[in-house]
Amino acid sequence: MARFSWPTLDVSRKLSAEEATELAARVAELTKAGLLVLLRLITFVPILLVAAPHVRWLWPALYKIPMMGPLLRWSHAAQFARLMGLLLDQQVPLPDALRLTSDGLRDADLTWGCRRVAEDVENGQMLYERMAAMRQFPPSMIPVVEWGQRAPALPDGFRAAAEMFEGRVQSQGSLIEAILLPIMLLLIIGFVGMFVTAMFLPLISLIQKLS
């Protein structure tokens, strides 16, 4: 029975100037491709949100983007909780407050969830139970809403939830700034370094041959 052997790389052999130039050019192309993909993603997502803001499936998909997804979801959850607290403070009935809040949300999926919960609350069901049964509402919001509904201090419960998510948004924004900016800087420096190396290696090779 023939044995399978992995291909080996002779790391002791020095690369020639031509091989080093080709390697540097390939690495520069890969770095450039990575930067282009990142830039396209950064520009494509806002364009998609403007072009199709009422597509429900779009928002859960955006929430799965690493780092940016939680930031987006928590900002929408804070917006929902803040609006609910303001309306309930004005003695607006709970079903009407949910519908009015849904009109002011950017997240089409969360808007649909608010309207669905409003119908269930009108039929006599508990708010926190219906919210817990739907994926549109973050699970960490449910205990605060449950406390507010049982107290009863529902406006205070929604205000506490809004402050909690606003704090998460600030923390996540600081984390993204601390991580993405150095990564972008390293990618740019790497791309420029590889580009310069690819330009000067043939000149170095020519000087070595002449000498």
C-alpha positions as a Python dict, from the first residue, in 0.01 Angstrom:
ca = {
    (1, 'M'): (0, 0, 0),
    (2, 'A'): (149, 334, -109),
    (3, 'R'): (210, 589, 158),
    (4, 'F'): (88, 943, 121),
    (5, 'S'): (358, 1204, 173),
    (6, 'W'): (308, 1576, 210),
    (7, 'P'): (508, 1794, -26),
    (8, 'T'): (810, 1947, 141),
    (9, 'L'): (940, 2298, 104),
    (10, 'D'): (1312, 2358, 91),
    (11, 'V'): (1340, 2656, 324),
    (12, 'S'): (1720, 2645, 320),
    (13, 'R'): (1735, 2751, -46),
    (14, 'K'): (1763, 3125, -95),
    (15, 'L'): (1518, 3292, -328),
    (16, 'S'): (1657, 3458, -633),
    (17, 'A'): (1580, 3821, -700),
    (18, 'E'): (1328, 3725, -968),
    (19, 'E'): (1150, 3480, -735),
    (20, 'A'): (1148, 3733, -453),
    (21, 'T'): (1002, 3993, -688),
    (22, 'E'): (729, 3755, -800),
    (23, 'L'): (649, 3661, -439),
    (24, 'A'): (631, 4024, -333),
    (25, 'A'): (406, 4104, -628),
    (26, 'R'): (168, 3820, -538),
    (27, 'V'): (151, 3922, -174),
    (28, 'A'): (83, 4280, -282),
    (29, 'E'): (-198, 4161, -508),
    (30, 'L'): (-353, 3959, -224),
    (31, 'T'): (-331, 4256, 13),
    (32, 'K'): (-487, 4481, -249),
    (33, 'A'): (-768, 4231, -306),
    (34, 'G'): (-838, 4214, 69),
    (35, 'L'): (-855, 4592, 95),
    (36, 'L'): (-1088, 4611, -204),
    (37, 'V'): (-1322, 4350, -53),
    (38, 'L'): (-1330, 4540, 277),
    (39, 'L'): (-1397, 4872, 105),
    (40, 'R'): (-1673, 4719, -106),
    (41, 'L'): (-1836, 4572, 203),
    (42, 'I'): (-1817, 4907, 383),
    (43, 'T'): (-1978, 5089, 90),
    (44, 'F'): (-2222, 4813, -12),
    (45, 'V'): (-2399, 4776, 323),
    (46, 'P'): (-2512, 5142, 351),
    (47, 'I'): (-2625, 5139, -13),
    (48, 'L'): (-2823, 4821, 49),
    (49, 'L'): (-2986, 4969, 359),
    (50, 'V'): (-3092, 5279, 167),
    (51, 'A'): (-3217, 5080, -133),
    (52, 'A'): (-3407, 4812, 59),
    (53, 'P'): (-3477, 4928, 417),
    (54, 'H'): (-3807, 4735, 441),
    (55, 'V'): (-3668, 4390, 359),
    (56, 'R'): (-3710, 4186, 676),
    (57, 'W'): (-3446, 3918, 611),
    (58, 'L'): (-3179, 4182, 553),
    (59, 'W'): (-3151, 4290, 916),
    (60, 'P'): (-3098, 3946, 1080),
    (61, 'A'): (-2830, 3882, 817),
    (62, 'L'): (-2655, 4209, 904),
    (63, 'Y'): (-2663, 4122, 1274),
    (64, 'K'): (-2442, 3820, 1203),
    (65, 'I'): (-2154, 4035, 1076),
    (66, 'P'): (-1869, 4010, 1329),
    (67, 'M'): (-1831, 4314, 1554),
    (68, 'M'): (-2055, 4538, 1343),
    (69, 'G'): (-2363, 4313, 1374),
    (70, 'P'): (-2399, 4335, 1755),
    (71, 'L'): (-2338, 4710, 1740),
    (72, 'L'): (-2621, 4750, 1491),
    (73, 'R'): (-2862, 4525, 1680),
    (74, 'W'): (-2800, 4686, 2017),
    (75, 'S'): (-2847, 5035, 1873),
    (76, 'H'): (-3186, 4929, 1734),
    (77, 'A'): (-3281, 4765, 2063),
    (78, 'A'): (-3191, 5086, 2247),
    (79, 'Q'): (-3400, 5287, 2001),
    (80, 'F'): (-3699, 5055, 2057),
    (81, 'A'): (-3671, 5067, 2436),
    (82, 'R'): (-3621, 5444, 2445),
    (83, 'L'): (-3930, 5508, 2230),
    (84, 'M'): (-4140, 5269, 2438),
    (85, 'G'): (-4035, 5441, 2759),
    (86, 'L'): (-4125, 5785, 2622),
    (87, 'L'): (-4468, 5677, 2496),
    (88, 'L'): (-4560, 5487, 2811),
    (89, 'D'): (-4460, 5790, 3019),
    (90, 'Q'): (-4729, 5981, 2826),
    (91, 'Q'): (-4990, 5723, 2931),
    (92, 'V'): (-5022, 5584, 2578),
    (93, 'P'): (-5192, 5239, 2589),
    (94, 'L'): (-4943, 4956, 2550),
    (95, 'P'): (-5070, 4821, 2214),
    (96, 'D'): (-5075, 5174, 2069),
    (97, 'A'): (-4728, 5243, 2208),
    (98, 'L'): (-4596, 4932, 2034),
    (99, 'R'): (-4749, 5033, 1702),
    (100, 'L'): (-4624, 5392, 1727),
    (101, 'T'): (-4278, 5267, 1820),
    (102, 'S'): (-4277, 5033, 1520),
    (103, 'D'): (-4336, 5333, 1292),
    (104, 'G'): (-4017, 5498, 1419),
    (105, 'L'): (-3782, 5199, 1385),
    (106, 'R'): (-3530, 5143, 1106),
    (107, 'D'): (-3520, 4765, 1149),
    (108, 'A'): (-3801, 4620, 935),
    (109, 'D'): (-3784, 4287, 1117),
    (110, 'L'): (-3813, 4453, 1458),
    (111, 'T'): (-4099, 4664, 1322),
    (112, 'W'): (-4288, 4350, 1224),
    (113, 'G'): (-4219, 4201, 1568),
    (114, 'C'): (-4359, 4510, 1744),
    (115, 'R'): (-4682, 4496, 1546),
    (116, 'R'): (-4720, 4125, 1609),
    (117, 'V'): (-4669, 4171, 1985),
    (118, 'A'): (-4919, 4460, 1983),
    (119, 'E'): (-5186, 4227, 1847),
    (120, 'D'): (-5106, 3962, 2109),
    (121, 'V'): (-5115, 4217, 2394),
    (122, 'E'): (-5456, 4338, 2276),
    (123, 'N'): (-5575, 3977, 2302),
    (124, 'G'): (-5476, 3967, 2670),
    (125, 'Q'): (-5130, 3813, 2658),
    (126, 'M'): (-4839, 3934, 2870),
    (127, 'L'): (-4590, 4162, 2695),
    (128, 'Y'): (-4271, 4000, 2823),
    (129, 'E'): (-4399, 3650, 2738),
    (130, 'R'): (-4469, 3744, 2378),
    (131, 'M'): (-4137, 3926, 2347),
    (132, 'A'): (-3953, 3623, 2484),
    (133, 'A'): (-4119, 3403, 2222),
    (134, 'M'): (-3996, 3615, 1931),
    (135, 'R'): (-3640, 3636, 1798),
    (136, 'Q'): (-3672, 4006, 1710),
    (137, 'F'): (-3615, 4108, 2073),
    (138, 'P'): (-3278, 4048, 2246),
    (139, 'P'): (-3309, 3793, 2527),
    (140, 'S'): (-3132, 4026, 2772),
    (141, 'M'): (-3420, 4273, 2737),
    (142, 'I'): (-3687, 4029, 2858),
    (143, 'P'): (-3603, 4018, 3235),
    (144, 'V'): (-3600, 4400, 3253),
    (145, 'V'): (-3936, 4424, 3076),
    (146, 'E'): (-4077, 4148, 3298),
    (147, 'W'): (-3967, 4338, 3609),
    (148, 'G'): (-4122, 4657, 3474),
    (149, 'Q'): (-4451, 4489, 3397),
    (150, 'R'): (-4475, 4312, 3733),
    (151, 'A'): (-4367, 4616, 3945),
    (152, 'P'): (-4566, 4787, 3778),
    (153, 'A'): (-4311, 5031, 3638),
    (154, 'L'): (-4299, 4948, 3269),
    (155, 'P'): (-4168, 5291, 3154),
    (156, 'D'): (-3881, 5258, 3402),
    (157, 'G'): (-3813, 4908, 3277),
    (158, 'F'): (-3784, 5024, 2917),
    (159, 'R'): (-3564, 5318, 3018),
    (160, 'A'): (-3334, 5080, 3205),
    (161, 'A'): (-3319, 4855, 2899),
    (162, 'A'): (-3238, 5152, 2676),
    (163, 'E'): (-2953, 5260, 2904),
    (164, 'M'): (-2821, 4904, 2911),
    (165, 'F'): (-2810, 4876, 2531),
    (166, 'E'): (-2673, 5226, 2486),
    (167, 'G'): (-2388, 5128, 2717),
    (168, 'R'): (-2325, 4821, 2505),
    (169, 'V'): (-2321, 5032, 2190),
    (170, 'Q'): (-2057, 5261, 2337),
    (171, 'S'): (-1843, 4967, 2454),
    (172, 'Q'): (-1872, 4787, 2121),
    (173, 'G'): (-1791, 5107, 1930),
    (174, 'S'): (-1477, 5158, 2138),
    (175, 'L'): (-1376, 4796, 2080),
    (176, 'I'): (-1425, 4823, 1704),
    (177, 'E'): (-1225, 5144, 1693),
    (178, 'A'): (-944, 4985, 1893),
    (179, 'I'): (-931, 4676, 1669),
    (180, 'L'): (-1015, 4790, 1317),
    (181, 'L'): (-798, 5100, 1299),
    (182, 'P'): (-470, 4915, 1372),
    (183, 'I'): (-570, 4637, 1131),
    (184, 'M'): (-642, 4886, 854),
    (185, 'L'): (-313, 5064, 925),
    (186, 'L'): (-118, 4736, 911),
    (187, 'L'): (-287, 4636, 585),
    (188, 'I'): (-204, 4969, 425),
    (189, 'I'): (157, 4958, 547),
    (190, 'G'): (190, 4599, 425),
    (191, 'F'): (49, 4684, 85),
    (192, 'V'): (276, 4985, 43),
    (193, 'G'): (577, 4787, 165),
    (194, 'M'): (513, 4501, -77),
    (195, 'F'): (455, 4741, -364),
    (196, 'V'): (781, 4925, -297),
    (197, 'T'): (968, 4596, -259),
    (198, 'A'): (830, 4466, -588),
    (199, 'M'): (947, 4785, -758),
    (200, 'F'): (1302, 4788, -621),
    (201, 'L'): (1394, 4417, -628),
    (202, 'P'): (1457, 4411, -1006),
    (203, 'L'): (1683, 4714, -965),
    (204, 'I'): (1873, 4539, -686),
    (205, 'S'): (1905, 4226, -899),
    (206, 'L'): (2042, 4434, -1188),
    (207, 'I'): (2299, 4606, -965),
    (208, 'Q'): (2413, 4267, -830),
    (209, 'K'): (2462, 4131, -1180),
    (210, 'L'): (2655, 4438, -1293),
    (211, 'S'): (2881, 4423, -992),
}
